[in-house]
């Protein structure tokens, strides 16, 4: 049997350090929390090279006396816990006494500190847990800790560090959350010589939110303030109209400590039911103040997870706090109507014009208003198979062609579409006789015996009904069908000019991790039509979007894509592209439950007839379903 040995002190410290120091961001978190516990009002963090080569944390706190400095770097040395009773009511962010010992074991550390009551400060250096020096030094009140060459003595751990930009953004994300949890402290973050964050420290949470997330995000927030069963909840939640596709912007704090709480998240979701769309999530910055005895923070190495003595008061307080805030919100989403481009007059002679009276003319509801255009891409095919079935006596008006339809119609279809009806007077409609005759001819073509489908109509504003041959009925899910057609079109045009420039660029606010992932996949996003730029920490500027995508949907689409990239951290470009094609197609496709004209549905059917290989949507749902005549007659006992 192998002999049991006591580990060397240096090896034991390296193992223990791994529990606390995983990457540069964990070092910054520990040092900043120590600065907060030291009653600092101003904290400055500076890094270079993602923090791997240089990190500095400066505060104006109480400082450390000269005789306590060497002790502070010993494992389990702390001023915050005296006996076991203190562990049941931890009021400080740090309490284990492991941070400085763990950091000094894997880096070169320099400390400068001076309490306010002393006239001279102290300089202490330690490298890899050894070779410590202590000397007097001139320095301001407070503490400054400089970390150089992280993991210099553990190359095996150094190789697992990410790129400098990734590690730097992880530090930025940590500081964002700490700044939100302590608005009374002014935080400053300097990255490679550039200031990326500076909070005012005026004790106003909204000021900290504005500094961290910017104007766009902070302008759509609702204040939250509530107290129930000795649990106080205060902060902000996003308005229902600005909900997000993932939980990345949900921030919960317990007594000023950032945590991940399933209880609080579930309460938030439950409170938002009926106020936001299904599949969307509210953003929030909520701080819960409760008795220190009611929560245990000593259950996770990084202190991100906590346990509650009783979870019910936590759930109820968050639920009622959010419900109350939503009830007070009287903002209404403003609907904007876009005026479609005027249709060109048909070039006809007066002798070829026919006057039809309005009592025999039916205008589809989708085009009655000059100020209305549907958001979903509309279909139109010049075939008038539905004219005689709909009872319009050959009189109809064609809906305007949207931009997103350009890629679905061939040149001949578009030419026929542009041969439109001129409607100069509200009491009469002048129709191009040649145009009508051409449509009648196409209608007769569809009546030939070799055409096995006949359009019947639509049910539930979702399913197209066709007579499929002499003995079957076919149901087609219009959203799934349109989604797959757009998906195939995007795949075919990948890398080509399938983008539309936005008249007004869209700014998207992301958490730092999602922000990093989006910037690292700019080439992939460009292939599907997203032209993006770095607009500052956590901000993405979108200048162009996929051709099919509605301009008002760009921000939420990129937000959802960022969430996907964050949860799938790999370089499988093909997988990313397929998901992006499917996501964009789903957003752009005509929606189930929305009204569609007969012309739109017939055009969709013809697209499917021309592409018989299309059987499933990009998510695997069937597009069509057959119902046999035999099964129908069996139900009627025939």
C-alpha positions as CSV (number, residue, x, y, z in Angstrom):
1,X,0.0,0.0,0.0
2,X,1.2,3.5,-0.7
3,X,2.5,5.2,2.4
4,X,0.6,8.2,3.7
5,X,2.7,11.3,4.0
6,X,2.2,14.8,5.2
7,X,2.3,17.2,2.2
8,X,5.1,19.8,2.1
9,X,3.9,23.2,3.2
10,X,4.5,24.8,-0.2
11,X,2.5,22.0,-2.0
12,X,-0.3,22.2,0.4
13,X,-0.6,26.0,-0.1
14,X,-0.7,25.6,-3.8
15,X,-3.6,23.1,-3.6
16,X,-5.4,25.4,-1.1
17,X,-4.8,28.4,-3.3
18,X,-6.6,26.7,-6.2
19,X,-9.9,26.8,-4.2
20,X,-9.7,30.6,-4.0
21,X,-7.6,31.7,-6.9
22,X,-8.9,30.3,-10.1
23,X,-8.2,33.2,-12.5
24,X,-7.4,37.0,-12.3
25,X,-11.0,37.9,-11.7
26,X,-11.1,35.8,-8.5
27,X,-8.1,37.7,-7.2
28,X,-9.7,41.0,-7.8
29,X,-12.9,39.8,-6.2
30,X,-11.1,38.8,-3.0
31,X,-9.0,42.0,-2.8
32,X,-12.0,44.4,-3.5
33,X,-14.1,42.6,-0.9
34,X,-11.3,43.1,1.6
35,X,-11.2,46.8,0.7
36,X,-15.0,47.1,1.2
37,X,-14.7,45.4,4.6
38,X,-12.0,48.0,5.5
39,X,-14.7,50.8,5.3
40,X,-13.3,52.3,2.1
41,X,-15.2,54.9,0.2
42,X,-13.0,55.0,-2.9
43,X,-11.6,51.9,-4.6
44,X,-9.5,51.9,-7.7
45,X,-8.6,48.7,-9.7
46,X,-6.0,48.7,-12.4
47,X,-5.0,45.8,-14.6
48,X,-2.8,45.1,-17.6
49,X,-2.8,42.2,-20.0
50,X,-6.1,40.8,-18.7
51,X,-4.7,40.8,-15.1
52,X,-2.2,38.0,-15.8
53,X,0.8,40.3,-15.6
54,X,-0.3,43.1,-13.4
55,X,-3.2,43.9,-11.0
56,X,-3.4,46.8,-8.5
57,X,-6.2,47.5,-6.0
58,X,-6.0,50.8,-4.1
59,X,-8.4,51.8,-1.3
60,X,-8.7,54.6,1.3
61,X,-9.8,52.3,4.1
62,X,-8.5,51.8,7.6
63,X,-5.2,50.2,6.6
64,X,-3.2,47.5,8.4
65,X,-0.8,48.1,11.3
66,X,2.8,47.2,10.8
67,X,2.8,44.3,13.3
68,X,-0.3,42.8,11.7
69,X,1.0,42.8,8.1
70,X,3.0,39.5,8.2
71,X,0.1,37.8,10.0
72,X,-2.3,38.9,7.4
73,X,-0.5,36.6,4.8
74,X,-0.9,33.5,7.0
75,X,-3.6,31.0,6.2
76,X,-6.8,31.4,8.2
77,X,-5.6,34.7,9.7
78,X,-8.5,37.2,9.8
79,X,-9.8,40.1,11.9
80,X,-13.5,39.4,11.0
81,X,-14.1,36.1,12.9
82,X,-13.1,35.5,16.5
83,X,-14.9,32.3,17.5
84,X,-17.4,29.8,16.1
85,X,-20.4,31.9,17.2
86,X,-19.4,34.6,14.6
87,X,-19.9,32.1,11.8
88,X,-23.7,32.1,12.4
89,X,-24.0,35.8,11.7
90,X,-21.4,36.8,9.1
91,X,-21.7,40.5,8.4
92,X,-18.6,41.0,6.3
93,X,-17.8,39.9,2.7
94,X,-14.6,38.1,3.7
95,X,-14.2,35.9,6.8
96,X,-12.1,32.8,6.0
97,X,-8.6,34.4,6.1
98,X,-7.5,32.6,3.0
99,X,-7.3,35.3,0.3
100,X,-3.9,36.9,0.9
101,X,-2.2,33.6,1.7
102,X,-3.6,31.9,-1.5
103,X,-2.8,34.9,-3.7
104,X,0.8,35.2,-2.4
105,X,1.3,31.4,-3.0
106,X,0.9,31.8,-6.8
107,X,2.0,35.3,-7.5
108,X,4.5,38.1,-6.7
109,X,2.8,40.4,-4.2
110,X,3.6,43.9,-3.0
111,X,1.6,45.6,-0.2
112,X,1.6,49.2,0.8
113,X,-0.5,50.2,3.7
114,X,-0.9,52.9,6.4
115,X,-3.6,53.4,9.1
116,X,-4.8,57.0,9.5
117,X,-3.5,57.2,13.0
118,X,0.1,56.4,12.0
119,X,2.6,58.8,10.4
120,X,4.4,56.3,8.2
121,X,3.3,53.3,6.2
122,X,4.6,49.8,5.5
123,X,5.9,48.0,2.4
124,X,5.7,44.2,2.4
125,X,6.7,42.0,-0.5
126,X,6.3,38.2,-0.9
127,X,6.9,35.9,-3.9
128,X,5.4,32.5,-4.2
129,X,4.6,32.4,-0.5
130,X,8.3,32.9,0.4
131,X,11.1,35.5,0.5
132,X,9.1,38.1,2.4
133,X,10.4,41.5,3.2
134,X,9.0,44.2,5.6
135,X,10.1,47.8,5.6
136,X,8.8,51.3,6.3
137,X,7.6,53.3,3.4
138,X,5.8,56.6,2.6
139,X,2.2,56.0,1.3
140,X,-1.2,57.5,1.6
141,X,-3.9,56.3,4.1
142,X,-5.4,53.0,3.2
143,X,-4.0,50.0,1.4
144,X,-2.6,49.3,-2.0
145,X,-1.9,45.7,-3.2
146,X,0.0,45.0,-6.4
147,X,-0.1,41.5,-8.0
148,X,2.5,40.6,-10.7
149,X,3.0,37.4,-12.7
150,X,0.0,35.4,-11.6
151,X,0.7,31.6,-11.6
152,X,4.4,32.2,-12.4
153,X,5.3,29.2,-10.3
154,X,2.4,27.0,-11.5
155,X,2.7,26.9,-15.3
156,X,0.2,24.0,-15.5
157,X,-2.5,26.3,-14.2
158,X,-1.3,29.3,-16.3
159,X,-2.0,27.4,-19.6
160,X,-5.7,27.2,-18.7
161,X,-6.1,30.9,-18.6
162,X,-8.1,32.5,-21.4
163,X,-7.1,35.3,-23.7
164,X,-6.3,38.6,-22.2
165,X,-9.5,40.2,-23.4
166,X,-11.6,37.3,-21.9
167,X,-9.9,37.5,-18.5
168,X,-10.1,41.3,-18.6
169,X,-13.9,41.2,-19.3
170,X,-14.3,38.7,-16.5
171,X,-12.7,41.2,-14.1
172,X,-15.0,43.9,-15.5
173,X,-18.0,41.8,-14.9
174,X,-17.0,41.1,-11.3
175,X,-16.5,44.9,-10.7
176,X,-19.9,45.7,-12.2
177,X,-21.7,43.5,-9.7
178,X,-19.7,44.7,-6.7
179,X,-20.3,48.3,-7.8
180,X,-24.1,47.6,-8.0
181,X,-24.0,46.1,-4.5
182,X,-22.3,49.1,-2.9
183,X,-23.5,52.4,-4.5
184,X,-22.1,54.2,-1.5
185,X,-18.5,53.5,-2.7
186,X,-16.9,55.1,-5.7
187,X,-15.3,52.4,-7.9
188,X,-12.9,53.1,-10.7
189,X,-11.6,50.5,-13.1
190,X,-8.6,51.2,-15.3
191,X,-7.8,48.6,-18.0
192,X,-4.6,48.9,-20.0
193,X,-4.4,52.6,-19.3
194,X,-8.1,53.4,-20.2
195,X,-10.8,54.1,-17.6
196,X,-13.7,51.7,-18.2
197,X,-15.8,52.3,-15.1
198,X,-16.3,55.1,-12.7
199,X,-19.2,55.2,-10.3
200,X,-20.0,58.4,-8.3
201,X,-20.3,56.7,-4.9
202,X,-23.3,58.9,-4.0
203,X,-25.2,56.1,-2.3
204,X,-27.9,56.1,-5.1
205,X,-28.3,52.8,-6.8
206,X,-29.7,54.3,-9.9
207,X,-26.4,56.3,-10.3
208,X,-24.4,53.0,-10.1
209,X,-26.7,51.3,-12.6
210,X,-26.3,54.2,-15.0
211,X,-22.5,54.1,-14.7
212,X,-22.4,50.3,-15.2
213,X,-25.0,49.7,-17.9
214,X,-25.5,53.0,-19.5
215,X,-28.4,55.3,-20.4
216,X,-30.3,52.9,-22.7
217,X,-30.7,50.2,-20.0
218,X,-31.3,52.5,-17.1
219,X,-34.0,54.4,-18.9
220,X,-36.3,51.4,-18.8
221,X,-36.4,50.5,-15.2
222,X,-39.0,50.4,-12.5
223,X,-38.2,51.2,-8.8
224,X,-38.8,48.4,-6.3
225,X,-39.2,49.0,-2.6
226,X,-41.0,46.6,-0.3
227,X,-40.7,45.0,3.1
228,X,-42.3,41.7,4.2
229,X,-41.6,39.4,7.2
230,X,-38.4,41.3,8.1
231,X,-37.0,41.0,4.6
232,X,-36.5,44.3,2.8
233,X,-36.3,44.4,-1.0
234,X,-35.1,47.5,-2.9
235,X,-33.7,48.1,-6.3
236,X,-35.0,48.1,-9.9
237,X,-36.6,45.8,-12.5
238,X,-36.9,46.3,-16.2
239,X,-40.3,47.3,-17.7
240,X,-42.4,44.5,-19.2
241,X,-41.7,45.8,-22.7
242,X,-38.0,45.6,-22.3
243,X,-37.8,42.0,-21.1
244,X,-34.8,39.9,-22.2
245,X,-34.4,36.5,-23.8
246,X,-32.2,35.1,-20.9
247,X,-31.3,35.7,-17.3
248,X,-27.9,37.2,-17.8
249,X,-29.1,40.6,-16.5
250,X,-30.7,39.4,-13.3
251,X,-28.6,40.6,-10.4
252,X,-29.5,39.6,-6.8
253,X,-27.7,40.7,-3.7
254,X,-28.1,39.6,0.0
255,X,-26.9,42.3,2.5
256,X,-24.6,43.8,-0.2
257,X,-23.2,40.4,-1.4
258,X,-23.8,39.3,-5.0
259,X,-25.3,35.8,-5.0
260,X,-27.0,33.3,-7.2
261,X,-30.4,32.4,-5.8
262,X,-32.9,30.0,-7.4
263,X,-35.5,31.1,-4.8
264,X,-35.2,34.8,-5.7
265,X,-35.1,34.0,-9.5
266,X,-38.2,31.8,-9.2
267,X,-40.1,34.5,-7.3
268,X,-39.2,37.0,-10.0
269,X,-40.4,34.8,-12.7
270,X,-43.6,34.0,-10.9
271,X,-44.3,37.7,-10.3
272,X,-43.8,38.6,-13.9
273,X,-46.2,36.0,-15.3
274,X,-48.9,37.7,-17.2
275,X,-46.8,40.9,-17.6
276,X,-44.1,39.8,-20.0
277,X,-44.0,37.4,-22.9
278,X,-43.6,33.7,-22.4
279,X,-39.9,32.8,-22.8
280,X,-38.7,36.3,-21.8
281,X,-37.1,37.3,-18.5
282,X,-37.1,40.5,-16.5
283,X,-33.8,42.2,-15.8
284,X,-33.3,43.3,-12.3
285,X,-30.9,44.7,-9.7
286,X,-32.5,43.7,-6.4
287,X,-30.9,43.9,-2.9
288,X,-32.4,41.9,-0.1
289,X,-31.7,43.0,3.4
290,X,-32.3,40.5,6.1
291,X,-31.0,39.3,9.5
292,X,-27.5,37.9,9.2
293,X,-28.6,34.9,11.3
294,X,-31.2,34.0,8.6
295,X,-28.7,33.3,5.8
296,X,-25.6,31.1,5.6
297,X,-23.0,32.4,3.2
298,X,-20.3,29.8,4.1
299,X,-21.5,27.1,1.7
300,X,-19.5,27.9,-1.5
301,X,-15.7,28.5,-2.0
302,X,-16.5,31.7,-4.1
303,X,-19.4,32.6,-1.7
304,X,-21.8,32.9,-4.6
305,X,-24.4,30.5,-3.2
306,X,-26.2,30.9,0.1
307,X,-28.7,29.0,2.2
308,X,-31.7,30.4,4.0
309,X,-33.0,29.3,7.3
310,X,-36.5,29.7,5.8
311,X,-36.9,30.3,2.0
312,X,-40.6,31.2,2.1
313,X,-40.1,34.8,3.4
314,X,-37.4,35.4,0.7
315,X,-39.7,34.1,-2.0
316,X,-42.8,36.0,-0.8
317,X,-40.9,39.3,-0.3
318,X,-39.4,39.2,-3.8
319,X,-42.7,38.1,-5.4
320,X,-44.8,40.9,-3.7
321,X,-42.1,43.5,-4.3
322,X,-42.0,42.9,-8.0
323,X,-45.8,42.5,-8.2
324,X,-46.2,45.9,-6.5
325,X,-43.7,47.6,-8.9
326,X,-45.4,46.2,-11.9
327,X,-48.8,47.2,-10.7
328,X,-47.6,50.8,-10.3
329,X,-46.2,50.8,-13.9
330,X,-48.7,52.7,-16.1
331,X,-46.4,52.9,-19.2
332,X,-47.9,51.7,-22.4
333,X,-45.9,50.5,-25.4
334,X,-46.4,52.9,-28.3
335,X,-47.2,51.3,-31.6
336,X,-45.6,52.8,-34.6
337,X,-47.1,52.5,-38.0
338,X,-45.0,52.6,-41.1
339,X,-46.4,54.0,-44.3
340,X,-45.7,51.6,-47.2
341,X,-44.1,52.9,-50.3
342,X,-46.6,54.1,-52.9
343,X,-47.4,51.5,-55.6
344,X,-46.5,52.6,-59.1
345,X,-49.4,53.2,-61.5
346,X,-49.9,50.6,-64.2
347,X,-49.0,51.8,-67.7
348,X,-52.3,51.3,-69.5
349,X,-54.3,53.2,-72.1
350,X,-57.6,54.7,-71.2
351,X,-59.3,52.4,-73.7
352,X,-58.0,49.4,-71.7
353,X,-59.3,50.5,-68.4
354,X,-62.4,49.1,-66.7
355,X,-64.3,50.9,-64.0
356,X,-65.6,48.8,-61.1
357,X,-67.9,50.2,-58.4
358,X,-66.9,50.0,-54.8
359,X,-69.9,47.8,-53.8
360,X,-68.4,44.9,-55.7
361,X,-64.9,45.5,-54.4
362,X,-63.6,43.9,-51.2
363,X,-60.3,45.3,-49.7
364,X,-58.4,42.9,-47.5
365,X,-58.2,44.1,-43.9
366,X,-54.4,43.9,-44.1
367,X,-54.2,46.8,-46.5
368,X,-57.2,49.0,-45.6
369,X,-55.1,51.6,-43.8
370,X,-52.5,53.7,-45.7
371,X,-50.5,53.9,-42.4
372,X,-50.3,50.2,-41.7
373,X,-47.9,47.5,-42.7
374,X,-47.7,44.1,-41.1
375,X,-44.5,43.4,-39.2
376,X,-44.2,39.8,-40.4
377,X,-43.0,39.2,-44.0
378,X,-46.0,39.0,-46.3
379,X,-46.3,36.7,-49.2
380,X,-47.9,37.4,-52.6
381,X,-48.1,35.3,-55.7
382,X,-49.8,36.6,-58.8
383,X,-51.8,33.4,-59.0
384,X,-55.5,34.2,-58.3
385,X,-56.5,30.6,-57.3
386,X,-58.4,32.0,-54.4
387,X,-60.4,34.8,-56.2
388,X,-63.3,32.7,-57.3
389,X,-63.4,30.8,-54.1
390,X,-63.4,33.9,-52.0
391,X,-66.4,35.4,-53.7
392,X,-64.7,38.6,-54.8
393,X,-65.9,38.2,-58.4
394,X,-62.4,38.7,-59.7
395,X,-62.0,42.0,-57.9
396,X,-59.2,42.3,-55.4
397,X,-56.4,44.5,-54.2
398,X,-52.9,43.1,-53.8
399,X,-51.0,43.8,-50.6
400,X,-47.7,45.8,-50.9
401,X,-44.6,43.7,-51.3
402,X,-42.3,44.0,-48.2
403,X,-38.5,44.1,-48.5
404,X,-38.0,40.7,-46.9
405,X,-40.0,39.1,-49.7
406,X,-37.5,40.2,-52.4
407,X,-35.5,37.0,-51.7
408,X,-38.5,34.7,-52.0
409,X,-39.9,35.9,-55.3
410,X,-38.1,35.4,-58.6
411,X,-37.8,38.2,-61.1
412,X,-40.9,37.2,-63.0
413,X,-43.0,37.1,-59.9
414,X,-41.8,40.5,-58.8
415,X,-42.5,42.0,-62.2
416,X,-46.0,40.7,-62.1
417,X,-46.4,42.0,-58.6
418,X,-45.4,45.5,-59.7
419,X,-48.1,45.5,-62.3
420,X,-50.5,46.8,-59.7
421,X,-53.9,48.2,-59.5
422,X,-54.2,52.0,-59.7
423,X,-56.8,53.3,-57.2
424,X,-57.2,57.0,-58.0
425,X,-60.7,57.6,-56.4
426,X,-62.4,56.0,-53.4
427,X,-65.6,55.5,-55.4
428,X,-64.1,53.5,-58.3
429,X,-61.2,51.1,-59.0
430,X,-59.4,51.1,-62.3
431,X,-57.7,47.7,-63.0
432,X,-55.3,46.8,-65.7
433,X,-57.2,44.4,-67.9
434,X,-54.1,42.7,-69.1
435,X,-53.0,42.0,-65.6
436,X,-56.4,40.4,-64.8
437,X,-56.3,38.3,-67.9
438,X,-52.9,37.0,-67.1
439,X,-54.0,36.0,-63.6
440,X,-57.1,34.3,-65.0
441,X,-54.8,32.3,-67.3
442,X,-52.7,31.2,-64.4
443,X,-55.8,30.2,-62.5
444,X,-56.8,28.0,-65.4
445,X,-53.3,26.4,-65.4
446,X,-53.8,25.4,-61.7
447,X,-57.2,23.8,-62.6
448,X,-55.5,21.2,-64.9
449,X,-55.7,17.6,-63.8
450,X,-51.9,17.3,-63.0
451,X,-52.2,19.8,-60.2
452,X,-53.1,17.6,-57.1
453,X,-53.6,20.4,-54.5
454,X,-56.4,22.8,-54.1
455,X,-56.4,25.7,-51.6
456,X,-59.3,25.6,-49.2
457,X,-58.5,28.2,-46.5
458,X,-57.0,28.6,-43.1
459,X,-58.0,27.6,-39.6
460,X,-57.1,29.1,-36.3
461,X,-55.0,31.7,-38.2
462,X,-52.2,29.1,-38.1
463,X,-52.9,26.1,-40.3
464,X,-53.4,26.2,-44.1
465,X,-56.0,23.7,-45.4
466,X,-55.5,22.0,-48.8
467,X,-57.3,19.3,-50.6
468,X,-54.4,17.0,-51.4
469,X,-55.3,14.7,-54.3
470,X,-58.7,13.0,-54.5
471,X,-58.6,11.3,-51.0
472,X,-56.7,13.5,-48.5
473,X,-56.6,16.8,-46.7
474,X,-53.3,18.4,-45.9
475,X,-52.7,20.8,-43.0
476,X,-49.7,23.1,-43.2
477,X,-48.2,25.0,-40.2
478,X,-47.6,28.4,-41.9
479,X,-45.0,29.5,-39.4
480,X,-43.0,26.3,-39.6
481,X,-43.2,26.3,-43.4
482,X,-42.1,30.0,-43.8
483,X,-39.4,29.5,-41.1
484,X,-37.8,26.6,-43.1
485,X,-38.0,28.5,-46.4
486,X,-36.2,31.5,-44.8
487,X,-33.7,29.1,-43.2
488,X,-32.8,27.5,-46.5
489,X,-32.5,30.9,-48.1
490,X,-30.1,32.2,-45.4
491,X,-28.0,29.1,-45.8
492,X,-27.8,29.5,-49.5
493,X,-26.8,33.1,-49.3
494,X,-24.4,32.8,-46.4
495,X,-21.4,35.1,-46.9
496,X,-23.2,37.1,-49.6
497,X,-24.8,40.5,-49.3
498,X,-27.8,39.3,-47.2
499,X,-27.8,42.2,-44.8
500,X,-29.6,45.5,-44.6
501,X,-28.0,48.7,-43.3
502,X,-30.0,50.2,-40.4
503,X,-31.0,53.8,-40.8
504,X,-30.3,54.2,-37.1
505,X,-27.7,51.9,-35.4
506,X,-29.0,49.9,-32.5
507,X,-27.2,49.8,-29.2
508,X,-27.4,46.5,-27.2
509,X,-26.4,46.3,-23.5
510,X,-24.9,43.0,-22.5
511,X,-23.3,41.6,-19.4
512,X,-19.5,41.3,-19.7
513,X,-19.4,37.6,-20.5
514,X,-21.9,37.8,-23.3
515,X,-20.2,40.9,-24.5
516,X,-16.9,39.0,-24.8
517,X,-18.6,36.1,-26.7
518,X,-20.3,38.4,-29.2
519,X,-17.0,40.2,-30.0
520,X,-15.2,37.0,-30.4
521,X,-17.7,35.8,-33.0
522,X,-17.9,38.9,-35.2
523,X,-17.0,37.0,-38.3
524,X,-19.6,34.4,-37.7
525,X,-22.3,37.0,-37.1
526,X,-21.2,38.9,-40.2
527,X,-21.9,35.8,-42.3
528,X,-25.6,36.0,-41.3
529,X,-25.9,39.7,-41.8
530,X,-25.0,41.3,-38.4
531,X,-22.6,44.1,-38.7
532,X,-21.4,44.9,-35.2
533,X,-18.9,47.1,-33.5
534,X,-17.5,47.4,-30.0
535,X,-19.1,50.5,-28.5
536,X,-17.5,50.3,-25.1
537,X,-17.6,47.9,-22.1
538,X,-20.8,45.9,-22.3
539,X,-22.1,47.8,-25.3
540,X,-22.5,46.5,-28.9
541,X,-23.4,48.8,-31.8
542,X,-25.3,47.1,-34.6
543,X,-25.1,48.8,-37.9
544,X,-26.6,46.1,-40.1
545,X,-28.9,43.2,-39.7
546,X,-30.1,40.2,-41.7
547,X,-32.3,41.1,-44.5
548,X,-35.3,39.2,-43.3
549,X,-35.2,40.6,-39.7
550,X,-37.4,43.5,-38.8
551,X,-35.4,46.5,-37.6
552,X,-37.3,46.7,-34.3
553,X,-36.3,43.1,-33.5
554,X,-32.6,43.5,-33.9
555,X,-31.7,44.3,-30.3
556,X,-33.6,41.3,-28.8
557,X,-32.3,39.0,-31.5
558,X,-28.7,39.9,-30.7
559,X,-29.3,39.6,-27.0
560,X,-30.7,36.1,-27.5
561,X,-27.7,35.2,-29.7
562,X,-25.3,36.5,-27.1
563,X,-27.0,34.2,-24.5
564,X,-26.6,31.2,-26.8
565,X,-22.9,31.9,-27.5
566,X,-22.3,32.3,-23.8
567,X,-23.8,28.9,-23.0
568,X,-22.0,27.2,-25.9
569,X,-18.4,28.3,-25.5
570,X,-16.7,26.4,-28.4
571,X,-15.5,27.0,-31.8
572,X,-18.0,24.9,-33.7
573,X,-18.7,27.5,-36.4
574,X,-21.1,25.2,-38.3
575,X,-23.1,24.6,-35.1
576,X,-23.2,28.4,-34.4
577,X,-24.3,29.2,-38.0
578,X,-27.1,26.6,-38.0
579,X,-28.4,28.0,-34.8
580,X,-28.2,31.6,-36.0
581,X,-30.0,30.7,-39.2
582,X,-32.8,29.0,-37.3
583,X,-33.1,31.8,-34.8
584,X,-33.3,34.6,-37.4
585,X,-35.7,32.5,-39.5
586,X,-38.0,31.9,-36.5
587,X,-38.1,35.6,-35.7
588,X,-38.7,36.7,-39.3
589,X,-41.3,34.1,-40.2
590,X,-45.0,34.8,-40.4
591,X,-46.4,34.1,-37.0
592,X,-49.0,31.5,-36.1
593,X,-52.2,33.2,-34.8
594,X,-51.7,36.3,-37.0
595,X,-54.0,37.1,-39.8
596,X,-52.8,36.3,-43.4
597,X,-54.3,37.0,-46.7
598,X,-55.2,34.3,-49.2
599,X,-52.5,35.5,-51.5
600,X,-49.9,35.1,-48.8
601,X,-50.9,31.6,-48.0
602,X,-51.1,30.5,-51.7
603,X,-47.7,31.9,-52.3
604,X,-46.4,29.9,-49.3
605,X,-48.0,26.7,-50.7
606,X,-46.4,27.2,-54.1
607,X,-43.0,27.7,-52.4
608,X,-43.4,24.3,-50.7
609,X,-44.5,22.7,-54.0
610,X,-41.4,23.9,-55.6
611,X,-39.3,22.5,-52.8
612,X,-40.7,19.1,-52.0
613,X,-37.7,18.2,-49.9
614,X,-38.8,20.6,-47.2
615,X,-40.6,18.5,-44.5
616,X,-39.5,19.9,-41.2
617,X,-38.8,23.3,-39.7
618,X,-35.2,24.1,-38.5
619,X,-36.2,22.9,-35.0
620,X,-37.5,19.6,-36.2
621,X,-41.2,20.1,-36.1
622,X,-43.2,18.8,-39.0
623,X,-44.4,21.3,-41.5
624,X,-47.5,19.4,-42.9
625,X,-49.8,16.6,-41.9
626,X,-52.1,14.5,-44.0
627,X,-55.6,13.4,-43.0
628,X,-57.0,10.6,-45.1
629,X,-60.5,10.7,-46.5
630,X,-61.0,7.2,-45.2
631,X,-60.3,8.3,-41.6
632,X,-62.8,11.1,-41.9
633,X,-65.5,8.9,-43.4
634,X,-64.9,6.4,-40.7
635,X,-65.7,8.9,-38.1
636,X,-69.0,9.6,-39.8
637,X,-69.8,5.9,-40.2
638,X,-69.9,6.1,-44.0
